[in-house]
Amino acid sequence: MEHRYAAVNGIRLHYVSNGSGPLILFVHGFPEFWYAWNNQLNTFADHYHAVALDMRGYNLSDKPADVKAYRTRHLVEDLRQLIDHLGGRPCVMVAHDWGGAVAWDFAIRHPDYLSRLVIINAPHPVLFARAFNNSAEQIAASQYMLLLRDPKAERVLSEDNYRRLEDMLHSFADGKGGWLSEADRQRYREAWAQPGALAGGLNYYRASRLHPPAADQAARATGIELAAADFTVTVPTLVISGERDRALRPVLLEGLDEVVRDLVVERIPEGSHWVVHEYPDRVNRLIREFIAPR
């Protein structure tokens, strides 16, 4: 694997690449970094130029201080310019969690940059907004987001050698965290400890308009409504859903065919939010079958 940097969109992004061929770009979420895709970088390097980046704010990439620098349009532009830098247009984009949130918007804005889109446990913005208006279950499941938006979040999450962040890799996993080796834990702690990295990851939540009402306001809607016609994805899309995800409930798949024209949904009933790590072989097989030339 090769570690490199790209100057894009006024910042410097760190990325790791392996193999050669058509570009497949892996985009991580919170609280991960490029290493989340270590298995996929090795697996897909046989026929693809496999690349995983550190999103802005994370690990070895630049970390703007302004919360506004983490609005979706900037995150999308980072990816667009990185694809141009890599010379891989159109590419396959595979994304999880916050990376998936950005990838949805990327596919809406720049469909010509993608041949295939793979989303893993990340809600489409229309369905997320709808759930915050209508689903008590999803509002309750998303209460953790309010802590991540709070000014005290850096202090709380860094206490006891990032114990609460490490707990997140367990708590959203329905009690399953066996995929984390001690070496993995150390890699994550080192990434979280990079100067400014914790604030950078949290700023994704602070910059977003989509978040739940507080528990004592759960009866009131957020007031945000997104029109499906304005957020339609035309790129062929595979959605992989670990159904034991405690943070993102199955309601977020309801109506997905309204906003994605060419859609395949694969449910993994025993998988959690971290299904990529829990069942890597199954996830890799689903991705490979979906992106294979037809």
C-alpha positions as CSV (number, residue, x, y, z in Angstrom):
1,M,0.0,0.0,0.0
2,E,1.1,3.5,-0.8
3,H,0.5,6.5,1.4
4,R,0.1,9.8,-0.5
5,Y,-1.3,13.3,-0.3
6,A,-3.4,15.3,-2.7
7,A,-3.8,19.1,-2.7
8,V,-7.5,19.5,-3.4
9,N,-10.1,22.2,-2.7
10,G,-7.7,24.4,-0.7
11,I,-6.6,21.6,1.7
12,R,-4.4,18.5,1.7
13,L,-5.9,15.1,1.9
14,H,-4.1,11.9,2.9
15,Y,-5.0,8.7,1.1
16,V,-3.8,5.1,0.8
17,S,-3.9,3.2,-2.5
18,N,-3.3,-0.3,-3.7
19,G,-3.5,-2.1,-7.0
20,S,-4.1,-0.7,-10.5
21,G,-7.1,-0.6,-12.9
22,P,-10.4,1.3,-12.6
23,L,-10.7,3.5,-9.6
24,I,-12.7,2.3,-6.6
25,L,-12.8,4.9,-3.9
26,F,-13.7,4.1,-0.3
27,V,-15.1,6.8,2.0
28,H,-15.2,6.3,5.8
29,G,-17.4,7.7,8.5
30,F,-17.2,8.7,12.1
31,P,-15.1,7.9,14.2
32,E,-13.0,6.0,11.6
33,F,-10.3,6.9,9.1
34,W,-8.8,5.3,6.0
35,Y,-7.9,2.2,8.0
36,A,-11.6,1.2,8.1
37,W,-11.1,-0.1,4.6
38,N,-7.9,-2.0,5.1
39,N,-9.5,-5.3,4.2
40,Q,-11.1,-3.8,1.0
41,L,-7.8,-2.2,-0.1
42,N,-6.2,-5.6,-0.1
43,T,-9.2,-7.5,-1.6
44,F,-10.0,-5.2,-4.5
45,A,-6.4,-4.4,-5.5
46,D,-6.5,-7.5,-7.7
47,H,-8.5,-5.8,-10.4
48,Y,-8.9,-2.2,-9.3
49,H,-7.0,0.9,-8.2
50,A,-8.3,0.8,-4.6
51,V,-8.1,4.0,-2.7
52,A,-9.2,5.0,0.8
53,L,-8.8,8.5,2.0
54,D,-8.8,10.3,5.3
55,M,-11.7,12.7,5.0
56,R,-11.0,16.4,5.9
57,G,-10.7,16.7,9.6
58,Y,-9.5,13.2,10.2
59,N,-6.2,11.5,11.0
60,L,-3.5,12.9,8.6
61,S,-5.7,15.1,6.3
62,D,-6.0,18.8,6.9
63,K,-8.4,19.9,9.7
64,P,-9.9,23.4,9.1
65,A,-11.0,25.0,12.3
66,D,-14.2,26.7,11.0
67,V,-17.3,24.5,11.5
68,K,-18.7,25.9,8.2
69,A,-15.7,24.2,6.4
70,Y,-17.5,20.9,7.1
71,R,-20.7,21.6,5.3
72,T,-21.6,19.0,2.7
73,R,-20.8,21.1,-0.4
74,H,-17.1,21.3,0.7
75,L,-17.0,17.6,1.5
76,V,-18.4,16.7,-1.9
77,E,-16.0,19.0,-3.6
78,D,-13.1,17.3,-1.8
79,L,-14.1,14.0,-3.3
80,R,-14.7,15.4,-6.8
81,Q,-11.3,17.0,-7.0
82,L,-9.6,13.9,-5.5
83,I,-11.2,11.8,-8.3
84,D,-9.8,14.2,-10.8
85,H,-6.4,14.1,-9.1
86,L,-6.5,10.3,-9.3
87,G,-7.6,10.3,-12.9
88,G,-10.3,7.8,-12.2
89,R,-13.5,9.3,-13.6
90,P,-16.0,7.6,-13.7
91,C,-15.3,5.5,-10.6
92,V,-17.0,3.2,-8.1
93,M,-17.6,4.9,-4.8
94,V,-18.1,2.8,-1.7
95,A,-19.1,4.7,1.5
96,H,-20.2,4.1,5.1
97,D,-21.8,6.2,7.8
98,W,-20.8,9.9,7.3
99,G,-18.9,8.9,4.2
100,G,-22.2,7.5,2.9
101,A,-24.0,10.8,3.7
102,V,-21.5,12.7,1.6
103,A,-21.6,10.0,-1.1
104,W,-25.4,10.3,-1.5
105,D,-25.0,14.0,-2.1
106,F,-22.0,13.5,-4.4
107,A,-24.1,11.1,-6.6
108,I,-26.9,13.6,-6.7
109,R,-24.6,16.5,-7.8
110,H,-22.1,14.6,-9.9
111,P,-23.5,11.5,-11.4
112,D,-21.1,11.7,-14.3
113,Y,-18.3,11.0,-11.9
114,L,-19.6,7.6,-10.8
115,S,-20.2,4.3,-12.6
116,R,-21.6,2.6,-9.5
117,L,-22.4,3.7,-5.9
118,V,-22.3,1.4,-2.9
119,I,-23.8,2.7,0.4
120,I,-23.3,0.8,3.6
121,N,-25.4,1.9,6.6
122,A,-25.9,5.5,5.7
123,P,-29.3,7.2,5.3
124,H,-30.4,9.1,2.2
125,P,-31.0,12.7,3.3
126,V,-34.6,12.7,2.3
127,L,-35.4,9.7,4.4
128,F,-33.3,10.9,7.3
129,A,-35.2,14.2,7.4
130,R,-38.5,12.3,7.0
131,A,-37.6,10.0,9.9
132,F,-36.7,13.0,12.2
133,N,-40.2,14.3,11.5
134,N,-42.2,11.0,11.8
135,S,-40.3,8.2,13.5
136,A,-40.0,8.2,17.3
137,E,-37.8,5.2,17.0
138,Q,-35.2,6.9,14.9
139,I,-35.4,10.1,16.9
140,A,-34.6,8.1,20.0
141,A,-31.8,6.1,18.2
142,S,-30.2,9.4,17.1
143,Q,-30.0,11.2,20.4
144,Y,-26.3,10.5,20.6
145,M,-25.8,13.0,17.8
146,L,-26.7,15.8,20.3
147,L,-23.7,15.0,22.4
148,L,-21.5,15.0,19.3
149,R,-22.7,18.5,18.5
150,D,-22.1,19.8,22.0
151,P,-19.1,22.0,22.8
152,K,-18.0,19.6,25.6
153,A,-17.8,16.6,23.2
154,E,-14.1,16.8,22.7
155,R,-13.5,16.6,26.4
156,V,-15.9,13.8,27.1
157,L,-14.8,11.6,24.2
158,S,-11.1,12.0,24.9
159,E,-11.4,11.0,28.6
160,D,-9.8,7.7,29.7
161,N,-7.8,7.3,26.5
162,Y,-10.8,7.7,24.2
163,R,-12.9,5.1,26.0
164,R,-16.2,6.4,24.9
165,L,-15.2,6.5,21.2
166,E,-14.0,3.0,21.5
167,D,-17.3,2.1,23.1
168,M,-19.1,3.5,20.0
169,L,-17.4,0.8,18.0
170,H,-19.2,-1.7,20.3
171,S,-22.4,0.0,21.3
172,F,-23.7,0.4,17.8
173,A,-22.7,-3.2,17.1
174,D,-25.5,-4.8,19.2
175,G,-22.9,-6.0,21.7
176,K,-20.5,-7.3,19.1
177,G,-17.1,-5.8,19.0
178,G,-15.0,-8.9,18.4
179,W,-13.6,-7.5,15.1
180,L,-11.5,-5.0,17.0
181,S,-8.0,-6.5,17.8
182,E,-5.7,-4.7,20.2
183,A,-3.7,-3.6,17.2
184,D,-6.8,-2.1,15.6
185,R,-7.6,-0.3,18.9
186,Q,-4.2,1.3,18.9
187,R,-4.5,2.4,15.3
188,Y,-7.8,4.1,16.1
189,R,-6.4,5.8,19.2
190,E,-3.5,7.1,17.3
191,A,-5.8,8.6,14.6
192,W,-8.1,10.2,17.2
193,A,-5.1,11.7,19.0
194,Q,-3.9,13.5,15.9
195,P,-4.0,17.3,16.7
196,G,-7.4,18.6,15.8
197,A,-8.7,15.3,14.6
198,L,-11.4,14.9,17.3
199,A,-12.8,18.3,16.6
200,G,-12.6,17.7,12.9
201,G,-14.8,14.6,13.1
202,L,-17.3,16.2,15.4
203,N,-17.6,19.2,13.1
204,Y,-19.4,17.1,10.6
205,Y,-22.3,16.8,13.1
206,R,-22.1,20.5,14.1
207,A,-22.2,21.7,10.5
208,S,-25.2,19.5,9.5
209,R,-28.8,20.7,9.4
210,L,-30.0,17.1,9.9
211,H,-30.1,16.1,13.5
212,P,-32.8,14.9,15.9
213,P,-34.8,17.1,18.3
214,A,-33.8,16.6,21.9
215,A,-35.6,13.8,23.9
216,D,-37.9,16.3,25.6
217,Q,-38.8,17.7,22.2
218,A,-39.3,14.4,20.5
219,A,-43.0,15.1,19.9
220,R,-42.1,18.1,17.8
221,A,-40.8,17.8,14.2
222,T,-37.5,19.2,13.2
223,G,-39.2,21.3,10.5
224,I,-36.8,20.2,7.8
225,E,-38.5,18.6,4.7
226,L,-36.5,17.7,1.6
227,A,-38.3,17.2,-1.7
228,A,-37.5,13.8,-3.3
229,A,-37.3,15.3,-6.7
230,D,-34.4,17.5,-5.7
231,F,-32.4,14.6,-4.2
232,T,-32.9,11.8,-6.8
233,V,-29.9,9.5,-7.4
234,T,-29.6,8.2,-11.0
235,V,-26.4,6.3,-10.6
236,P,-26.9,2.5,-10.2
237,T,-26.8,2.0,-6.5
238,L,-26.3,-0.9,-4.1
239,V,-27.4,-0.4,-0.5
240,I,-26.0,-2.8,2.1
241,S,-27.8,-2.7,5.4
242,G,-26.7,-4.3,8.6
243,E,-30.1,-4.6,10.3
244,R,-28.9,-4.6,13.9
245,D,-27.7,-1.0,13.6
246,R,-28.7,0.6,16.8
247,A,-28.1,4.1,15.4
248,L,-29.8,3.8,12.0
249,R,-33.1,2.0,12.2
250,P,-34.8,0.0,9.3
251,V,-37.3,2.8,8.8
252,L,-34.5,4.6,6.9
253,L,-34.9,2.1,4.1
254,E,-38.6,2.7,3.7
255,G,-39.2,4.7,0.5
256,L,-35.7,4.4,-0.8
257,D,-36.9,3.5,-4.2
258,E,-38.6,6.9,-4.4
259,V,-35.2,8.6,-4.5
260,V,-33.0,6.0,-6.2
261,R,-33.9,5.1,-9.7
262,D,-31.6,2.0,-10.1
263,L,-31.5,0.4,-6.7
264,V,-30.4,-2.9,-5.2
265,V,-30.9,-3.4,-1.5
266,E,-29.0,-6.2,0.4
267,R,-30.0,-6.8,4.0
268,I,-27.7,-8.6,6.4
269,P,-30.0,-9.4,9.3
270,E,-27.3,-10.3,11.8
271,G,-25.0,-7.3,10.8
272,S,-24.8,-4.1,12.8
273,H,-23.6,-0.6,11.9
274,W,-20.1,-2.1,11.6
275,V,-21.2,-4.8,9.2
276,V,-18.1,-4.0,7.0
277,H,-15.9,-5.3,9.8
278,E,-18.1,-8.1,11.1
279,Y,-18.8,-9.7,7.8
280,P,-16.1,-8.5,5.4
281,D,-16.2,-11.5,3.0
282,R,-20.0,-11.2,2.5
283,V,-19.8,-7.4,2.0
284,N,-16.9,-7.8,-0.4
285,R,-18.7,-10.4,-2.4
286,L,-21.8,-8.2,-2.7
287,I,-19.7,-5.2,-3.8
288,R,-17.8,-7.3,-6.3
289,E,-20.9,-8.8,-7.9
290,F,-22.6,-5.4,-8.2
291,I,-19.6,-3.6,-9.8
292,A,-18.5,-6.4,-12.1
293,P,-18.6,-5.3,-15.8
294,R,-21.8,-6.3,-17.5
